[in-house]
Amino acid sequence: MAVSDRWRKSTYSGEAVACVEIGQRQDHIAIRDTKNRLGGTLVVSRAAFGSFLSSVKSPRRG
């Protein structure tokens, strides 16, 4: 079974190739490097990915 059948990257990336892509499955999110798509994939739970996005989007304190 493939880690993900459909991959996407941020629309902010444009045509750049130094980006990451995410692939969504029912129970997890897969993350890979566009420069080396066959080089490995990081797989995390949807909850962990949601926490990561919330942290990235929140204003920095300190």
Secondary structure, 3 states (H helix, E strand, C coil): CCCCCCEECCHHHCCCCCCEEEEECCCEEEEEEHHHCCCCCEEEEHHHHHHHHHHHHCCCCC
